[in-house]
Amino acid sequence: MMLIECPWCGPRNETEYGYGGQAHVAYPEDPSTLNDNEWAKFLFYRTNPKGLFAERWVHSAGCRRWFNAVRDTVTYEFKAVYKPGEPQPITTTNAPAQGGTK
């Protein structure tokens, strides 16, 4: 069993969380101009890298808040967790670091 640290509640069992997909996905500026192929790419196409990856998680059995995490997709180890709106602390394959390193 793995412990995941909620930024609000602290470390909890992995069964309390739900995966929310890739973090830092830019939403379309004008959604009404997208055709079906562009919508499909926005909704369903995500990167699937090997290594550090920024993800969204929800503490569904706890505070029910969403947060971001940097996780190594090879080892499954969580390298950092951070609240929405906070700078990403570690450089990943899907979003540049905005803060320092951890």
VMD Tcl script that builds the backbone (N, CA, C; Angstrom):
set m [mol new atoms 306]
animate dup $m
set s [atomselect $m all]
$s set {name element resname resid chain x y z} {
  {N N MET 1 A 0.840 -1.175 0.000}
  {CA C MET 1 A 0.000 0.000 0.000}
  {C C MET 1 A 0.889 1.243 0.000}
  {N N MET 2 A 0.426 2.269 -0.673}
  {CA C MET 2 A 1.206 3.489 -0.821}
  {C C MET 2 A 0.538 4.626 -0.042}
  {N N LEU 3 A 1.341 5.482 0.557}
  {CA C LEU 3 A 0.842 6.685 1.207}
  {C C LEU 3 A 0.979 7.846 0.241}
  {N N ILE 4 A -0.076 8.628 0.118}
  {CA C ILE 4 A -0.063 9.836 -0.699}
  {C C ILE 4 A -0.328 10.987 0.248}
  {N N GLU 5 A 0.448 12.066 0.115}
  {CA C GLU 5 A 0.294 13.203 1.026}
  {C C GLU 5 A -0.672 14.223 0.432}
  {N N CYS 6 A -1.777 14.426 1.116}
  {CA C CYS 6 A -2.719 15.485 0.756}
  {C C CYS 6 A -2.148 16.793 1.289}
  {N N PRO 7 A -2.144 17.877 0.494}
  {CA C PRO 7 A -1.613 19.149 0.990}
  {C C PRO 7 A -2.379 19.703 2.193}
  {N N TRP 8 A -3.633 19.269 2.394}
  {CA C TRP 8 A -4.445 19.761 3.499}
  {C C TRP 8 A -4.512 18.776 4.659}
  {N N CYS 9 A -4.570 17.479 4.373}
  {CA C CYS 9 A -4.803 16.470 5.413}
  {C C CYS 9 A -3.552 15.697 5.821}
  {N N GLY 10 A -2.493 15.782 5.032}
  {CA C GLY 10 A -1.297 15.015 5.328}
  {C C GLY 10 A -1.334 13.644 4.667}
  {N N PRO 11 A -0.404 12.759 5.022}
  {CA C PRO 11 A -0.313 11.441 4.390}
  {C C PRO 11 A -1.528 10.562 4.698}
  {N N ARG 12 A -2.061 9.943 3.647}
  {CA C ARG 12 A -3.195 9.029 3.789}
  {C C ARG 12 A -2.999 7.852 2.829}
  {N N ASN 13 A -3.740 6.786 3.073}
  {CA C ASN 13 A -3.676 5.591 2.251}
  {C C ASN 13 A -4.136 5.888 0.818}
  {N N GLU 14 A -3.508 5.263 -0.155}
  {CA C GLU 14 A -3.830 5.504 -1.563}
  {C C GLU 14 A -5.290 5.232 -1.911}
  {N N THR 15 A -5.964 4.378 -1.139}
  {CA C THR 15 A -7.364 4.054 -1.436}
  {C C THR 15 A -8.297 5.238 -1.202}
  {N N GLU 16 A -7.817 6.287 -0.540}
  {CA C GLU 16 A -8.629 7.486 -0.293}
  {C C GLU 16 A -8.626 8.452 -1.468}
  {N N TYR 17 A -7.835 8.177 -2.503}
  {CA C TYR 17 A -7.632 9.148 -3.581}
  {C C TYR 17 A -8.171 8.660 -4.914}
  {N N GLY 18 A -8.444 9.618 -5.770}
  {CA C GLY 18 A -8.821 9.331 -7.146}
  {C C GLY 18 A -7.898 10.075 -8.093}
  {N N TYR 19 A -7.536 9.409 -9.165}
  {CA C TYR 19 A -6.644 9.982 -10.165}
  {C C TYR 19 A -7.437 10.892 -11.090}
  {N N GLY 20 A -6.898 12.048 -11.398}
  {CA C GLY 20 A -7.603 13.011 -12.237}
  {C C GLY 20 A -6.945 13.303 -13.558}
  {N N GLY 21 A -5.892 12.579 -13.905}
  {CA C GLY 21 A -5.255 12.780 -15.202}
  {C C GLY 21 A -4.139 13.797 -15.178}
  {N N GLN 22 A -3.746 14.174 -16.356}
  {CA C GLN 22 A -2.624 15.086 -16.555}
  {C C GLN 22 A -2.950 16.472 -16.009}
  {N N ALA 23 A -2.001 17.068 -15.306}
  {CA C ALA 23 A -2.166 18.421 -14.778}
  {C C ALA 23 A -1.707 19.450 -15.809}
  {N N HIS 24 A -2.130 20.670 -15.606}
  {CA C HIS 24 A -1.688 21.822 -16.396}
  {C C HIS 24 A -2.078 21.720 -17.871}
  {N N VAL 25 A -3.270 21.209 -18.140}
  {CA C VAL 25 A -3.775 21.143 -19.511}
  {C C VAL 25 A -4.417 22.489 -19.825}
  {N N ALA 26 A -3.946 23.136 -20.872}
  {CA C ALA 26 A -4.477 24.446 -21.261}
  {C C ALA 26 A -5.846 24.278 -21.912}
  {N N TYR 27 A -6.830 24.982 -21.399}
  {CA C TYR 27 A -8.175 24.921 -21.956}
  {C C TYR 27 A -8.255 25.812 -23.201}
  {N N PRO 28 A -9.090 25.451 -24.166}
  {CA C PRO 28 A -9.207 26.256 -25.385}
  {C C PRO 28 A -9.712 27.664 -25.065}
  {N N GLU 29 A -9.143 28.658 -25.761}
  {CA C GLU 29 A -9.568 30.039 -25.542}
  {C C GLU 29 A -11.003 30.257 -26.011}
  {N N ASP 30 A -11.354 29.697 -27.161}
  {CA C ASP 30 A -12.706 29.845 -27.702}
  {C C ASP 30 A -13.228 28.466 -28.095}
  {N N PRO 31 A -13.832 27.743 -27.146}
  {CA C PRO 31 A -14.279 26.375 -27.418}
  {C C PRO 31 A -15.265 26.251 -28.567}
  {N N SER 32 A -16.031 27.286 -28.827}
  {CA C SER 32 A -17.044 27.208 -29.884}
  {C C SER 32 A -16.437 27.114 -31.285}
  {N N THR 33 A -15.155 27.414 -31.413}
  {CA C THR 33 A -14.513 27.354 -32.733}
  {C C THR 33 A -13.873 25.994 -33.022}
  {N N LEU 34 A -13.865 25.084 -32.039}
  {CA C LEU 34 A -13.217 23.794 -32.234}
  {C C LEU 34 A -14.109 22.842 -33.031}
  {N N ASN 35 A -13.491 22.102 -33.961}
  {CA C ASN 35 A -14.238 21.072 -34.680}
  {C C ASN 35 A -14.172 19.770 -33.865}
  {N N ASP 36 A -14.809 18.727 -34.359}
  {CA C ASP 36 A -14.868 17.465 -33.605}
  {C C ASP 36 A -13.489 16.867 -33.349}
  {N N ASN 37 A -12.597 16.913 -34.339}
  {CA C ASN 37 A -11.244 16.373 -34.153}
  {C C ASN 37 A -10.471 17.163 -33.106}
  {N N GLU 38 A -10.601 18.477 -33.097}
  {CA C GLU 38 A -9.915 19.305 -32.110}
  {C C GLU 38 A -10.461 19.054 -30.703}
  {N N TRP 39 A -11.787 18.860 -30.589}
  {CA C TRP 39 A -12.377 18.531 -29.293}
  {C C TRP 39 A -11.864 17.188 -28.800}
  {N N ALA 40 A -11.810 16.216 -29.696}
  {CA C ALA 40 A -11.325 14.886 -29.316}
  {C C ALA 40 A -9.889 14.968 -28.810}
  {N N LYS 41 A -9.053 15.720 -29.502}
  {CA C LYS 41 A -7.653 15.864 -29.057}
  {C C LYS 41 A -7.582 16.535 -27.697}
  {N N PHE 42 A -8.403 17.560 -27.487}
  {CA C PHE 42 A -8.392 18.254 -26.194}
  {C C PHE 42 A -8.871 17.342 -25.068}
  {N N LEU 43 A -9.934 16.590 -25.300}
  {CA C LEU 43 A -10.523 15.770 -24.246}
  {C C LEU 43 A -9.779 14.478 -23.947}
  {N N PHE 44 A -9.244 13.836 -24.979}
  {CA C PHE 44 A -8.764 12.469 -24.800}
  {C C PHE 44 A -7.275 12.246 -25.028}
  {N N TYR 45 A -6.598 13.133 -25.715}
  {CA C TYR 45 A -5.195 12.905 -26.027}
  {C C TYR 45 A -4.323 13.532 -24.955}
  {N N ARG 46 A -3.586 12.707 -24.253}
  {CA C ARG 46 A -2.668 13.169 -23.220}
  {C C ARG 46 A -1.328 12.479 -23.402}
  {N N THR 47 A -0.295 13.119 -22.883}
  {CA C THR 47 A 1.024 12.498 -22.954}
  {C C THR 47 A 1.082 11.350 -21.959}
  {N N ASN 48 A 1.945 10.404 -22.228}
  {CA C ASN 48 A 2.115 9.251 -21.344}
  {C C ASN 48 A 3.616 8.983 -21.224}
  {N N PRO 49 A 4.327 9.899 -20.557}
  {CA C PRO 49 A 5.788 9.808 -20.535}
  {C C PRO 49 A 6.316 8.811 -19.508}
  {N N LYS 50 A 7.546 8.482 -19.694}
  {CA C LYS 50 A 8.284 7.683 -18.732}
  {C C LYS 50 A 9.117 8.666 -17.913}
  {N N GLY 51 A 8.908 8.695 -16.612}
  {CA C GLY 51 A 9.650 9.621 -15.757}
  {C C GLY 51 A 8.724 10.534 -14.982}
  {N N LEU 52 A 9.214 11.720 -14.636}
  {CA C LEU 52 A 8.450 12.658 -13.829}
  {C C LEU 52 A 7.284 13.235 -14.618}
  {N N PHE 53 A 6.108 13.250 -13.991}
  {CA C PHE 53 A 4.880 13.646 -14.665}
  {C C PHE 53 A 3.983 14.391 -13.691}
  {N N ALA 54 A 3.453 15.542 -14.098}
  {CA C ALA 54 A 2.539 16.326 -13.260}
  {C C ALA 54 A 1.113 15.817 -13.457}
  {N N GLU 55 A 0.445 15.506 -12.346}
  {CA C GLU 55 A -0.887 14.906 -12.386}
  {C C GLU 55 A -1.827 15.635 -11.432}
  {N N ARG 56 A -3.129 15.411 -11.640}
  {CA C ARG 56 A -4.161 15.913 -10.726}
  {C C ARG 56 A -4.694 14.733 -9.915}
  {N N TRP 57 A -4.938 14.979 -8.636}
  {CA C TRP 57 A -5.496 13.963 -7.747}
  {C C TRP 57 A -6.578 14.607 -6.895}
  {N N VAL 58 A -7.534 13.796 -6.453}
  {CA C VAL 58 A -8.577 14.271 -5.557}
  {C C VAL 58 A -8.584 13.383 -4.314}
  {N N HIS 59 A -8.694 14.009 -3.160}
  {CA C HIS 59 A -8.766 13.277 -1.894}
  {C C HIS 59 A -10.237 12.967 -1.646}
  {N N SER 60 A -10.764 12.003 -2.377}
  {CA C SER 60 A -12.202 11.723 -2.407}
  {C C SER 60 A -12.759 11.175 -1.093}
  {N N ALA 61 A -11.952 10.477 -0.302}
  {CA C ALA 61 A -12.434 9.928 0.970}
  {C C ALA 61 A -11.971 10.773 2.153}
  {N N GLY 62 A -11.507 11.974 1.856}
  {CA C GLY 62 A -11.038 12.866 2.915}
  {C C GLY 62 A -11.653 14.241 2.737}
  {N N CYS 63 A -10.832 15.233 2.476}
  {CA C CYS 63 A -11.293 16.616 2.369}
  {C C CYS 63 A -12.001 16.915 1.044}
  {N N ARG 64 A -11.911 15.980 0.081}
  {CA C ARG 64 A -12.554 16.082 -1.238}
  {C C ARG 64 A -12.001 17.224 -2.085}
  {N N ARG 65 A -10.786 17.645 -1.815}
  {CA C ARG 65 A -10.151 18.721 -2.583}
  {C C ARG 65 A -9.219 18.139 -3.638}
  {N N TRP 66 A -9.087 18.886 -4.721}
  {CA C TRP 66 A -8.160 18.535 -5.788}
  {C C TRP 66 A -6.796 19.132 -5.494}
  {N N PHE 67 A -5.759 18.445 -5.915}
  {CA C PHE 67 A -4.397 18.960 -5.803}
  {C C PHE 67 A -3.562 18.383 -6.934}
  {N N ASN 68 A -2.384 18.941 -7.112}
  {CA C ASN 68 A -1.451 18.466 -8.134}
  {C C ASN 68 A -0.320 17.695 -7.470}
  {N N ALA 69 A 0.255 16.793 -8.223}
  {CA C ALA 69 A 1.381 16.007 -7.725}
  {C C ALA 69 A 2.361 15.755 -8.858}
  {N N VAL 70 A 3.617 15.653 -8.513}
  {CA C VAL 70 A 4.641 15.202 -9.456}
  {C C VAL 70 A 4.981 13.782 -9.043}
  {N N ARG 71 A 4.772 12.846 -9.983}
  {CA C ARG 71 A 4.989 11.431 -9.701}
  {C C ARG 71 A 5.894 10.835 -10.761}
  {N N ASP 72 A 6.766 9.943 -10.342}
  {CA C ASP 72 A 7.633 9.219 -11.272}
  {C C ASP 72 A 6.841 8.026 -11.805}
  {N N THR 73 A 6.580 7.998 -13.108}
  {CA C THR 73 A 5.765 6.937 -13.689}
  {C C THR 73 A 6.513 5.610 -13.770}
  {N N VAL 74 A 7.803 5.601 -13.523}
  {CA C VAL 74 A 8.575 4.358 -13.523}
  {C C VAL 74 A 8.501 3.678 -12.155}
  {N N THR 75 A 8.708 4.466 -11.098}
  {CA C THR 75 A 8.748 3.913 -9.741}
  {C C THR 75 A 7.444 4.124 -8.965}
  {N N TYR 76 A 6.534 4.922 -9.494}
  {CA C TYR 76 A 5.270 5.308 -8.851}
  {C C TYR 76 A 5.479 6.223 -7.649}
  {N N GLU 77 A 6.701 6.634 -7.367}
  {CA C GLU 77 A 6.995 7.472 -6.219}
  {C C GLU 77 A 6.515 8.907 -6.446}
  {N N PHE 78 A 5.826 9.451 -5.435}
  {CA C PHE 78 A 5.415 10.849 -5.472}
  {C C PHE 78 A 6.602 11.704 -5.047}
  {N N LYS 79 A 6.986 12.636 -5.901}
  {CA C LYS 79 A 8.141 13.495 -5.616}
  {C C LYS 79 A 7.726 14.797 -4.947}
  {N N ALA 80 A 6.512 15.281 -5.230}
  {CA C ALA 80 A 6.015 16.522 -4.641}
  {C C ALA 80 A 4.505 16.582 -4.810}
  {N N VAL 81 A 3.848 17.265 -3.879}
  {CA C VAL 81 A 2.425 17.582 -4.010}
  {C C VAL 81 A 2.289 19.088 -3.795}
  {N N TYR 82 A 1.324 19.688 -4.481}
  {CA C TYR 82 A 1.129 21.126 -4.353}
  {C C TYR 82 A -0.309 21.484 -4.686}
  {N N LYS 83 A -0.771 22.561 -4.059}
  {CA C LYS 83 A -2.146 23.003 -4.225}
  {C C LYS 83 A -2.346 23.645 -5.596}
  {N N PRO 84 A -3.560 23.618 -6.121}
  {CA C PRO 84 A -3.847 24.316 -7.372}
  {C C PRO 84 A -3.502 25.799 -7.230}
  {N N GLY 85 A -2.887 26.344 -8.248}
  {CA C GLY 85 A -2.483 27.743 -8.214}
  {C C GLY 85 A -1.075 27.964 -7.702}
  {N N GLU 86 A -0.522 26.984 -6.995}
  {CA C GLU 86 A 0.863 27.082 -6.544}
  {C C GLU 86 A 1.791 26.708 -7.689}
  {N N PRO 87 A 3.003 27.250 -7.699}
  {CA C PRO 87 A 3.940 26.883 -8.759}
  {C C PRO 87 A 4.360 25.418 -8.669}
  {N N GLN 88 A 4.555 24.833 -9.814}
  {CA C GLN 88 A 5.032 23.441 -9.865}
  {C C GLN 88 A 6.470 23.415 -9.364}
  {N N PRO 89 A 6.767 22.620 -8.337}
  {CA C PRO 89 A 8.093 22.672 -7.711}
  {C C PRO 89 A 9.200 21.924 -8.446}
  {N N ILE 90 A 8.852 21.020 -9.350}
  {CA C ILE 90 A 9.846 20.187 -10.025}
  {C C ILE 90 A 9.569 20.192 -11.524}
  {N N THR 91 A 10.602 20.276 -12.339}
  {CA C THR 91 A 10.430 20.210 -13.782}
  {C C THR 91 A 10.013 18.810 -14.194}
  {N N THR 92 A 8.996 18.731 -15.062}
  {CA C THR 92 A 8.497 17.444 -15.540}
  {C C THR 92 A 8.436 17.461 -17.058}
  {N N THR 93 A 7.995 16.353 -17.620}
  {CA C THR 93 A 7.892 16.258 -19.064}
  {C C THR 93 A 6.680 16.998 -19.610}
  {N N ASN 94 A 5.669 17.279 -18.777}
  {CA C ASN 94 A 4.458 17.896 -19.290}
  {C C ASN 94 A 4.209 19.322 -18.821}
  {N N ALA 95 A 5.050 19.882 -17.988}
  {CA C ALA 95 A 4.902 21.273 -17.583}
  {C C ALA 95 A 6.220 21.765 -16.996}
  {N N PRO 96 A 6.626 22.986 -17.324}
  {CA C PRO 96 A 7.896 23.491 -16.799}
  {C C PRO 96 A 7.770 23.853 -15.320}
  {N N ALA 97 A 8.866 23.712 -14.599}
  {CA C ALA 97 A 8.884 24.115 -13.188}
  {C C ALA 97 A 8.788 25.618 -13.110}
  {N N GLN 98 A 8.007 26.092 -12.128}
  {CA C GLN 98 A 7.847 27.528 -11.947}
  {C C GLN 98 A 8.487 27.980 -10.651}
  {N N GLY 99 A 8.789 27.049 -9.772}
  {CA C GLY 99 A 9.406 27.392 -8.491}
  {C C GLY 99 A 10.803 26.810 -8.443}
  {N N GLY 100 A 11.262 26.533 -7.251}
  {CA C GLY 100 A 12.572 25.917 -7.090}
  {C C GLY 100 A 12.476 24.420 -7.286}
  {N N THR 101 A 13.520 23.708 -6.936}
  {CA C THR 101 A 13.494 22.256 -6.990}
  {C C THR 101 A 13.284 21.729 -5.590}
  {N N LYS 102 A 12.765 20.538 -5.506}
  {CA C LYS 102 A 12.526 19.920 -4.206}
  {C C LYS 102 A 13.227 18.616 -4.105}
}
mol reanalyze $m
mol bondsrecalc $m
mol representation Tube
mol addrep $m
